[in-house]
Amino acid sequence: MRVFLSTVFLLSVFAAVLAVNMLGNEINDRQAQLAKLQDHITDQRDAMRVLQADWALLTSPQHLQKLVTQHLNLVAVHAQTVGGTVAALHVPLPPPALPRTMIALSDG
């Protein structure tokens, strides 16, 4: 009986050591995965900062003004020019809305 209990005890200790060893290996694997993910997140954040800096530069008013003067032949518009252009177009006003009674009579 004593040999049987000793054998069972040794097998259970061996199984516990094996389980703890497997758990330790799983923890190490997960820590390695976590480190890789944290490095990836850091790289992505750095890339985002670079893109935000590029966007800020490309959309700055000074940069846009430089591009406009370099690639487009635009002339500055003054308020007097705009008023004269609208008056010269003679754009007709839209017709007034019909009263509701006339709309009802035209239906039927």
The first five atom37 places (N, CA, C, CB, O) and aatype in JSON, in Angstrom:
{
  "aatype": [12, 1, 19, 13, 10, 15, 16, 19, 13, 10, 10, 15, 19, 13, 0, 0, 19, 10, 0, 19, 2, 12, 10, 7, 2, 6, 9, 2, 3, 1, 5, 0, 5, 10, 0, 11, 10, 5, 3, 8, 9, 16, 3, 5, 1, 3, 0, 12, 1, 19, 10, 5, 0, 3, 17, 0, 10, 10, 16, 15, 14, 5, 8, 10, 5, 11, 10, 19, 16, 5, 8, 10, 2, 10, 19, 0, 19, 8, 0, 5, 16, 19, 7, 7, 16, 19, 0, 0, 10, 8, 19, 14, 10, 14, 14, 14, 0, 10, 14, 1, 16, 12, 9, 0, 10, 15, 3, 7],
  "atom_mask": [
    [1, 1, 1, 1, 1],
    [1, 1, 1, 1, 1],
    [1, 1, 1, 1, 1],
    [1, 1, 1, 1, 1],
    [1, 1, 1, 1, 1],
    [1, 1, 1, 1, 1],
    [1, 1, 1, 1, 1],
    [1, 1, 1, 1, 1],
    [1, 1, 1, 1, 1],
    [1, 1, 1, 1, 1],
    [1, 1, 1, 1, 1],
    [1, 1, 1, 1, 1],
    [1, 1, 1, 1, 1],
    [1, 1, 1, 1, 1],
    [1, 1, 1, 1, 1],
    [1, 1, 1, 1, 1],
    [1, 1, 1, 1, 1],
    [1, 1, 1, 1, 1],
    [1, 1, 1, 1, 1],
    [1, 1, 1, 1, 1],
    [1, 1, 1, 1, 1],
    [1, 1, 1, 1, 1],
    [1, 1, 1, 1, 1],
    [1, 1, 1, 0, 1],
    [1, 1, 1, 1, 1],
    [1, 1, 1, 1, 1],
    [1, 1, 1, 1, 1],
    [1, 1, 1, 1, 1],
    [1, 1, 1, 1, 1],
    [1, 1, 1, 1, 1],
    [1, 1, 1, 1, 1],
    [1, 1, 1, 1, 1],
    [1, 1, 1, 1, 1],
    [1, 1, 1, 1, 1],
    [1, 1, 1, 1, 1],
    [1, 1, 1, 1, 1],
    [1, 1, 1, 1, 1],
    [1, 1, 1, 1, 1],
    [1, 1, 1, 1, 1],
    [1, 1, 1, 1, 1],
    [1, 1, 1, 1, 1],
    [1, 1, 1, 1, 1],
    [1, 1, 1, 1, 1],
    [1, 1, 1, 1, 1],
    [1, 1, 1, 1, 1],
    [1, 1, 1, 1, 1],
    [1, 1, 1, 1, 1],
    [1, 1, 1, 1, 1],
    [1, 1, 1, 1, 1],
    [1, 1, 1, 1, 1],
    [1, 1, 1, 1, 1],
    [1, 1, 1, 1, 1],
    [1, 1, 1, 1, 1],
    [1, 1, 1, 1, 1],
    [1, 1, 1, 1, 1],
    [1, 1, 1, 1, 1],
    [1, 1, 1, 1, 1],
    [1, 1, 1, 1, 1],
    [1, 1, 1, 1, 1],
    [1, 1, 1, 1, 1],
    [1, 1, 1, 1, 1],
    [1, 1, 1, 1, 1],
    [1, 1, 1, 1, 1],
    [1, 1, 1, 1, 1],
    [1, 1, 1, 1, 1],
    [1, 1, 1, 1, 1],
    [1, 1, 1, 1, 1],
    [1, 1, 1, 1, 1],
    [1, 1, 1, 1, 1],
    [1, 1, 1, 1, 1],
    [1, 1, 1, 1, 1],
    [1, 1, 1, 1, 1],
    [1, 1, 1, 1, 1],
    [1, 1, 1, 1, 1],
    [1, 1, 1, 1, 1],
    [1, 1, 1, 1, 1],
    [1, 1, 1, 1, 1],
    [1, 1, 1, 1, 1],
    [1, 1, 1, 1, 1],
    [1, 1, 1, 1, 1],
    [1, 1, 1, 1, 1],
    [1, 1, 1, 1, 1],
    [1, 1, 1, 0, 1],
    [1, 1, 1, 0, 1],
    [1, 1, 1, 1, 1],
    [1, 1, 1, 1, 1],
    [1, 1, 1, 1, 1],
    [1, 1, 1, 1, 1],
    [1, 1, 1, 1, 1],
    [1, 1, 1, 1, 1],
    [1, 1, 1, 1, 1],
    [1, 1, 1, 1, 1],
    [1, 1, 1, 1, 1],
    [1, 1, 1, 1, 1],
    [1, 1, 1, 1, 1],
    [1, 1, 1, 1, 1],
    [1, 1, 1, 1, 1],
    [1, 1, 1, 1, 1],
    [1, 1, 1, 1, 1],
    [1, 1, 1, 1, 1],
    [1, 1, 1, 1, 1],
    [1, 1, 1, 1, 1],
    [1, 1, 1, 1, 1],
    [1, 1, 1, 1, 1],
    [1, 1, 1, 1, 1],
    [1, 1, 1, 1, 1],
    [1, 1, 1, 1, 1],
    [1, 1, 1, 0, 1]
  ],
  "atom_positions": [
    [[0.82, -1.19, 0.0], [0.0, 0.0, 0.0], [0.86, 1.26, 0.0], [-0.93, -0.01, 1.2], [0.56, 2.26, -0.65]],
    [[1.95, 1.17, 0.76], [2.84, 2.31, 0.86], [3.5, 2.6, -0.5], [3.91, 2.06, 1.95], [3.67, 3.77, -0.86]],
    [[3.86, 1.59, -1.22], [4.49, 1.75, -2.53], [3.48, 2.36, -3.51], [5.02, 0.39, -3.07], [3.83, 3.23, -4.31]],
    [[2.25, 1.91, -3.43], [1.2, 2.44, -4.31], [0.98, 3.93, -4.04], [-0.11, 1.67, -4.11], [0.9, 4.72, -4.98]],
    [[0.89, 4.32, -2.77], [0.68, 5.74, -2.44], [1.89, 6.58, -2.84], [0.41, 5.9, -0.92], [1.73, 7.71, -3.3]],
    [[3.08, 6.03, -2.67], [4.29, 6.77, -3.07], [4.31, 6.96, -4.59], [5.56, 6.02, -2.61], [4.68, 8.03, -5.08]],
    [[3.91, 5.93, -5.32], [3.88, 6.03, -6.77], [2.84, 7.04, -7.23], [3.59, 4.66, -7.39], [3.11, 7.85, -8.12]],
    [[1.67, 7.01, -6.63], [0.62, 7.97, -6.97], [1.08, 9.39, -6.64], [-0.7, 7.63, -6.23], [0.84, 10.31, -7.41]],
    [[1.72, 9.55, -5.5], [2.2, 10.88, -5.1], [3.26, 11.38, -6.08], [2.77, 10.84, -3.66], [3.22, 12.54, -6.48]],
    [[4.2, 10.53, -6.45], [5.25, 10.93, -7.39], [4.67, 11.25, -8.76], [6.3, 9.82, -7.5], [5.11, 12.2, -9.41]],
    [[3.7, 10.46, -9.2], [3.06, 10.75, -10.49], [2.3, 12.08, -10.45], [2.11, 9.62, -10.89], [2.34, 12.85, -11.41]],
    [[1.63, 12.34, -9.35], [0.9, 13.62, -9.25], [1.87, 14.79, -9.16], [-0.04, 13.62, -8.03], [1.59, 15.84, -9.73]],
    [[2.99, 14.64, -8.48], [4.0, 15.71, -8.44], [4.58, 15.92, -9.83], [5.12, 15.37, -7.42], [4.78, 17.06, -10.26]],
    [[4.87, 14.82, -10.53], [5.39, 14.92, -11.9], [4.39, 15.63, -12.81], [5.71, 13.51, -12.46], [4.77, 16.48, -13.62]],
    [[3.1, 15.28, -12.69], [2.07, 15.93, -13.5], [1.96, 17.41, -13.16], [0.71, 15.23, -13.29], [1.76, 18.24, -14.05]],
    [[2.09, 17.75, -11.88], [2.02, 19.17, -11.48], [3.22, 19.93, -12.03], [1.97, 19.3, -9.95], [3.05, 21.06, -12.5]],
    [[4.41, 19.35, -11.98], [5.61, 20.01, -12.51], [5.47, 20.19, -14.03], [6.88, 19.19, -12.18], [5.82, 21.24, -14.57]],
    [[4.96, 19.17, -14.69], [4.76, 19.26, -16.13], [3.75, 20.36, -16.48], [4.28, 17.91, -16.69], [3.96, 21.13, -17.42]],
    [[2.65, 20.44, -15.71], [1.64, 21.46, -15.96], [2.21, 22.86, -15.72], [0.4, 21.23, -15.07], [1.95, 23.77, -16.5]],
    [[2.97, 23.04, -14.67], [3.57, 24.34, -14.38], [4.58, 24.71, -15.46], [4.26, 24.33, -12.98], [4.66, 25.88, -15.86]],
    [[5.34, 23.74, -15.95], [6.31, 24.0, -17.02], [5.58, 24.42, -18.3], [7.18, 22.75, -17.28], [6.01, 25.36, -18.97]],
    [[4.5, 23.73, -18.65], [3.73, 24.09, -19.85], [3.13, 25.49, -19.7], [2.61, 23.06, -20.11], [3.12, 26.27, -20.65]],
    [[2.64, 25.79, -18.5], [2.08, 27.11, -18.26], [3.15, 28.19, -18.38], [1.43, 27.17, -16.86], [2.89, 29.26, -18.93]],
    [[4.34, 27.92, -17.88], [5.45, 28.88, -18.0], [5.82, 29.12, -19.45], [0.0, 0.0, 0.0], [6.08, 30.26, -19.86]],
    [[5.85, 28.04, -20.25], [6.14, 28.2, -21.68], [5.07, 29.02, -22.38], [6.28, 26.84, -22.36], [5.38, 29.86, -23.22]],
    [[3.82, 28.78, -22.04], [2.71, 29.56, -22.63], [2.83, 31.03, -22.26], [1.35, 29.01, -22.16], [2.58, 31.91, -23.09]],
    [[3.2, 31.3, -21.02], [3.37, 32.69, -20.57], [4.5, 33.36, -21.35], [3.65, 32.75, -19.05], [4.37, 34.51, -21.77]],
    [[5.61, 32.64, -21.53], [6.73, 33.22, -22.28], [6.34, 33.51, -23.73], [7.94, 32.26, -22.25], [6.72, 34.54, -24.29]],
    [[5.58, 32.6, -24.34], [5.12, 32.83, -25.71], [4.22, 34.05, -25.79], [4.38, 31.59, -26.25], [4.34, 34.87, -26.7]],
    [[3.33, 34.16, -24.83], [2.41, 35.32, -24.83], [3.16, 36.62, -24.59], [1.33, 35.14, -23.76], [2.81, 37.65, -25.17]],
    [[4.18, 36.6, -23.75], [4.97, 37.81, -23.51], [5.73, 38.21, -24.77], [5.94, 37.59, -22.34], [5.88, 39.4, -25.06]],
    [[6.22, 37.23, -25.52], [6.91, 37.54, -26.78], [5.93, 38.15, -27.78], [7.56, 36.27, -27.37], [6.27, 39.11, -28.48]],
    [[4.73, 37.6, -27.86], [3.71, 38.17, -28.76], [3.35, 39.58, -28.34], [2.46, 37.29, -28.77], [3.19, 40.46, -29.19]],
    [[3.22, 39.8, -27.04], [2.88, 41.14, -26.54], [3.98, 42.13, -26.88], [2.66, 41.1, -25.02], [3.7, 43.26, -27.28]],
    [[5.24, 41.73, -26.74], [6.36, 42.62, -27.07], [6.34, 42.98, -28.56], [7.7, 41.96, -26.71], [6.58, 44.13, -28.92]],
    [[6.05, 41.98, -29.42], [5.96, 42.27, -30.86], [4.83, 43.24, -31.16], [5.76, 40.96, -31.65], [4.99, 44.17, -31.95]],
    [[3.68, 43.03, -30.52], [2.55, 43.93, -30.75], [2.85, 45.34, -30.26], [1.29, 43.4, -30.05], [2.47, 46.32, -30.9]],
    [[3.51, 45.45, -29.13], [3.86, 46.78, -28.61], [4.84, 47.48, -29.55], [4.46, 46.68, -27.2], [4.74, 48.69, -29.76]],
    [[5.8, 46.73, -30.11], [6.72, 47.32, -31.09], [5.96, 47.78, -32.33], [7.82, 46.31, -31.48], [6.24, 48.85, -32.88]],
    [[5.01, 46.97, -32.78], [4.21, 47.33, -33.95], [3.38, 48.59, -33.68], [3.28, 46.16, -34.36], [3.28, 49.47, -34.53]],
    [[2.8, 48.67, -32.49], [2.01, 49.85, -32.12], [2.9, 51.09, -32.1], [1.32, 49.65, -30.74], [2.5, 52.15, -32.57]],
    [[4.09, 50.95, -31.55], [5.03, 52.09, -31.51], [5.39, 52.53, -32.92], [6.3, 51.72, -30.72], [5.44, 53.72, -33.21]],
    [[5.65, 51.56, -33.79], [5.98, 51.9, -35.18], [4.81, 52.6, -35.87], [6.36, 50.64, -35.97], [5.01, 53.57, -36.6]],
    [[3.6, 52.13, -35.64], [2.42, 52.75, -36.25], [2.2, 54.17, -35.72], [1.17, 51.89, -35.97], [1.84, 55.06, -36.48]],
    [[2.42, 54.36, -34.44], [2.27, 55.72, -33.87], [3.32, 56.67, -34.46], [2.4, 55.68, -32.32], [3.02, 57.83, -34.75]],
    [[4.53, 56.18, -34.62], [5.57, 57.01, -35.25], [5.18, 57.36, -36.69], [6.93, 56.29, -35.24], [5.36, 58.5, -37.12]],
    [[4.66, 56.38, -37.41], [4.22, 56.65, -38.78], [3.08, 57.66, -38.81], [3.79, 55.35, -39.48], [3.03, 58.52, -39.68]],
    [[2.17, 57.56, -37.85], [1.06, 58.52, -37.78], [1.58, 59.93, -37.52], [0.06, 58.13, -36.67], [1.09, 60.89, -38.11]],
    [[2.57, 60.06, -36.64], [3.14, 61.38, -36.37], [3.77, 61.97, -37.63], [4.18, 61.3, -35.23], [3.63, 63.16, -37.9]],
    [[4.47, 61.15, -38.38], [5.1, 61.62, -39.62], [4.03, 62.05, -40.61], [5.99, 60.51, -40.23], [4.15, 63.1, -41.25]],
    [[2.96, 61.24, -40.75], [1.88, 61.6, -41.67], [1.17, 62.88, -41.24], [0.88, 60.45, -41.77], [0.82, 63.7, -42.08]],
    [[0.96, 63.05, -39.94], [0.33, 64.28, -39.46], [1.2, 65.48, -39.73], [0.03, 64.18, -37.96], [0.69, 66.55, -40.09]],
    [[2.51, 65.34, -39.57], [3.42, 66.46, -39.87], [3.39, 66.77, -41.36], [4.86, 66.12, -39.41], [3.37, 67.94, -41.75]],
    [[3.4, 65.74, -42.19], [3.32, 65.96, -43.63], [2.02, 66.65, -44.01], [3.44, 64.63, -44.39], [2.02, 67.58, -44.82]],
    [[0.91, 66.2, -43.43], [-0.39, 66.79, -43.73], [-0.42, 68.26, -43.31], [-1.52, 66.01, -43.02], [-0.93, 69.11, -44.03]],
    [[0.14, 68.54, -42.13], [0.18, 69.93, -41.66], [0.99, 70.8, -42.62], [0.77, 70.0, -40.24], [0.62, 71.94, -42.89]],
    [[2.08, 70.27, -43.11], [2.91, 71.04, -44.05], [2.18, 71.23, -45.37], [4.25, 70.33, -44.28], [2.16, 72.34, -45.92]],
    [[1.6, 70.16, -45.9], [0.96, 70.24, -47.21], [-0.3, 71.09, -47.21], [0.62, 68.86, -47.7], [-0.65, 71.66, -48.25]],
    [[-0.97, 71.2, -46.1], [-2.2, 71.99, -46.04], [-2.0, 73.37, -45.42], [-3.26, 71.23, -45.27], [-2.97, 74.08, -45.17]],
    [[-0.77, 73.74, -45.16], [-0.53, 75.06, -44.59], [-0.86, 76.13, -45.64], [0.94, 75.21, -44.1], [-0.62, 75.92, -46.83]],
    [[-1.4, 77.25, -45.22], [-1.76, 78.3, -46.18], [-0.57, 78.78, -47.02], [-2.37, 79.48, -45.45], [-0.74, 79.08, -48.2]],
    [[0.61, 78.86, -46.43], [1.77, 79.32, -47.18], [2.11, 78.33, -48.3], [2.99, 79.5, -46.23], [2.41, 78.74, -49.42]],
    [[2.06, 77.05, -48.0], [2.37, 76.04, -49.01], [1.32, 76.05, -50.12], [2.46, 74.64, -48.37], [1.66, 75.95, -51.3]],
    [[0.05, 76.16, -49.73], [-1.02, 76.18, -50.73], [-0.91, 77.42, -51.62], [-2.39, 76.13, -50.05], [-1.13, 77.35, -52.83]],
    [[-0.57, 78.54, -51.02], [-0.4, 79.78, -51.8], [0.74, 79.62, -52.79], [-0.14, 80.99, -50.87], [0.65, 80.07, -53.93]],
    [[1.83, 78.99, -52.35], [2.96, 78.77, -53.24], [2.57, 77.87, -54.41], [4.14, 78.16, -52.47], [2.97, 78.12, -55.55]],
    [[1.79, 76.84, -54.14], [1.35, 75.94, -55.22], [0.41, 76.64, -56.19], [0.67, 74.72, -54.63], [0.49, 76.43, -57.39]],
    [[-0.47, 77.48, -55.66], [-1.4, 78.21, -56.52], [-0.66, 79.15, -57.44], [-2.42, 78.98, -55.68], [-0.93, 79.19, -58.64]],
    [[0.28, 79.9, -56.9], [1.01, 80.84, -57.74], [1.93, 80.12, -58.72], [1.82, 81.81, -56.88], [2.22, 80.63, -59.8]],
    [[2.39, 78.93, -58.36], [3.31, 78.19, -59.22], [2.56, 77.49, -60.36], [4.08, 77.16, -58.41], [3.07, 77.46, -61.48]],
    [[1.38, 76.94, -60.11], [0.72, 76.1, -61.1], [-0.54, 76.71, -61.72], [0.37, 74.8, -60.46], [-0.96, 76.28, -62.8]],
    [[-1.14, 77.69, -61.08], [-2.36, 78.28, -61.62], [-2.11, 79.75, -61.93], [-3.54, 78.13, -60.63], [-1.37, 80.43, -61.22]],
    [[-2.7, 80.21, -62.98], [-2.59, 81.62, -63.35], [-3.85, 82.35, -62.9], [-2.36, 81.79, -64.88], [-4.64, 82.81, -63.72]],
    [[-4.03, 82.43, -61.61], [-5.21, 83.09, -61.06], [-4.91, 84.54, -60.75], [-5.71, 82.36, -59.8], [-3.77, 84.91, -60.43]],
    [[-5.95, 85.36, -60.84], [-5.83, 86.77, -60.52], [-6.68, 87.02, -59.29], [-6.27, 87.68, -61.73], [-7.77, 86.47, -59.17]],
    [[-6.19, 87.85, -58.4], [-6.95, 88.17, -57.2], [-8.25, 88.88, -57.57], [-6.11, 89.04, -56.24], [-8.25, 89.75, -58.44]],
    [[-9.33, 88.52, -56.92], [-10.65, 89.08, -57.21], [-10.98, 90.11, -56.14], [-11.74, 87.97, -57.28], [-10.85, 89.85, -54.94]],
    [[-11.41, 91.28, -56.58], [-11.81, 92.34, -55.66], [-13.32, 92.39, -55.58], [-11.23, 93.71, -56.09], [-14.01, 91.9, -56.47]],
    [[-13.83, 92.98, -54.54], [-15.28, 93.05, -54.34], [-15.96, 93.81, -55.47], [-15.6, 93.71, -53.0], [-17.07, 93.45, -55.87]],
    [[-15.34, 94.84, -55.99], [-15.95, 95.61, -57.07], [-16.08, 94.75, -58.34], [-15.11, 96.88, -57.37], [-17.07, 94.87, -59.06]],
    [[-15.11, 93.91, -58.59], [-15.15, 93.04, -59.77], [-16.29, 92.04, -59.64], [-13.82, 92.29, -59.95], [-17.02, 91.79, -60.61]],
    [[-16.46, 91.48, -58.47], [-17.53, 90.49, -58.25], [-18.88, 91.15, -58.42], [-17.41, 89.84, -56.86], [-19.76, 90.58, -59.06]],
    [[-19.08, 92.32, -57.85], [-20.37, 93.02, -57.98], [-20.66, 93.37, -59.42], [0.0, 0.0, 0.0], [-21.8, 93.22, -59.86]],
    [[-19.68, 93.82, -60.16], [-19.87, 94.16, -61.56], [-20.18, 92.93, -62.4], [0.0, 0.0, 0.0], [-20.98, 93.01, -63.33]],
    [[-19.56, 91.82, -62.08], [-19.79, 90.59, -62.85], [-21.21, 90.09, -62.64], [-18.77, 89.51, -62.44], [-21.86, 89.68, -63.6]],
    [[-21.68, 90.1, -61.42], [-23.04, 89.63, -61.15], [-24.06, 90.55, -61.81], [-23.31, 89.56, -59.62], [-25.06, 90.08, -62.36]],
    [[-23.82, 91.85, -61.77], [-24.75, 92.78, -62.4], [-24.72, 92.61, -63.92], [-24.42, 94.23, -62.01], [-25.74, 92.78, -64.58]],
    [[-23.57, 92.3, -64.48], [-23.44, 92.17, -65.92], [-24.09, 90.89, -66.43], [-21.98, 92.21, -66.33], [-24.45, 90.81, -67.61]],
    [[-24.24, 89.89, -65.6], [-24.82, 88.63, -66.05], [-26.32, 88.7, -66.27], [-24.5, 87.54, -65.06], [-26.86, 87.92, -67.05]],
    [[-27.01, 89.6, -65.61], [-28.45, 89.74, -65.68], [-29.15, 88.41, -65.4], [-28.86, 90.27, -67.05], [-29.95, 87.92, -66.2]],
    [[-28.84, 87.86, -64.28], [-29.44, 86.58, -63.9], [-30.87, 86.83, -63.46], [-28.61, 85.88, -62.75], [-31.1, 87.62, -62.54]],
    [[-31.86, 86.18, -64.1], [-33.25, 86.42, -63.71], [-33.55, 85.74, -62.38], [-34.23, 85.9, -64.8], [-32.97, 84.71, -62.04]],
    [[-34.45, 86.34, -61.65], [-34.88, 85.77, -60.38], [-35.83, 84.61, -60.65], [-35.55, 86.84, -59.49], [-36.5, 84.61, -61.68]],
    [[-35.92, 83.64, -59.77], [-36.86, 82.54, -59.97], [-38.29, 83.07, -59.84], [-36.6, 81.4, -58.96], [-38.52, 84.05, -59.14]],
    [[-39.24, 82.43, -60.51], [-40.63, 82.89, -60.43], [-41.16, 82.7, -59.02], [-41.52, 82.15, -61.45], [-40.73, 81.8, -58.3]],
    [[-42.1, 83.55, -58.62], [-42.66, 83.41, -57.27], [-43.45, 82.11, -57.17], [-43.57, 84.63, -56.92], [-43.96, 81.59, -58.16]],
    [[-43.54, 81.6, -55.95], [-44.27, 80.36, -55.73], [-45.76, 80.6, -55.93], [-44.0, 79.8, -54.31], [-46.28, 81.66, -55.58]],
    [[-46.44, 79.61, -56.5], [-47.88, 79.72, -56.72], [-48.62, 79.58, -55.4], [-48.36, 78.66, -57.72], [-48.22, 78.81, -54.53]],
    [[-49.72, 80.32, -55.26], [-50.52, 80.14, -54.04], [-51.1, 78.73, -54.01], [-51.66, 81.2, -53.96], [-51.26, 78.09, -55.05]],
    [[-51.42, 78.25, -52.84], [-51.92, 76.89, -52.67], [-53.27, 76.68, -53.37], [-52.05, 76.56, -51.2], [-53.55, 75.58, -53.84]],
    [[-54.1, 77.71, -53.44], [-55.4, 77.53, -54.06], [-55.26, 77.25, -55.55], [-56.27, 78.76, -53.84], [-56.04, 76.48, -56.12]],
    [[-54.28, 77.86, -56.18], [-54.09, 77.63, -57.61], [-53.55, 76.22, -57.84], [-53.13, 78.67, -58.2], [-53.9, 75.58, -58.84]],
    [[-52.72, 75.73, -56.95], [-52.2, 74.38, -57.11], [-53.33, 73.37, -56.96], [-51.08, 74.09, -56.09], [-53.37, 72.39, -57.69]],
    [[-54.24, 73.6, -56.01], [-55.36, 72.67, -55.8], [-56.29, 72.67, -57.0], [-56.14, 73.04, -54.51], [-56.82, 71.62, -57.37]],
    [[-56.51, 73.83, -57.62], [-57.42, 73.91, -58.76], [-56.8, 73.22, -59.99], [-57.75, 75.38, -59.08], [-57.52, 72.64, -60.81]],
    [[-55.49, 73.29, -60.12], [-54.88, 72.72, -61.31], [-54.86, 71.19, -61.22], [-53.45, 73.26, -61.49], [-54.72, 70.54, -62.25]],
    [[-54.98, 70.61, -60.06], [-54.98, 69.15, -59.93], [-56.28, 68.53, -60.39], [-54.71, 68.74, -58.51], [-56.28, 67.36, -60.78]],
    [[-57.33, 69.21, -60.37], [-58.49, 68.47, -60.75], [-59.76, 69.13, -60.81], [0.0, 0.0, 0.0], [-60.77, 68.51, -61.14]]
  ]
}
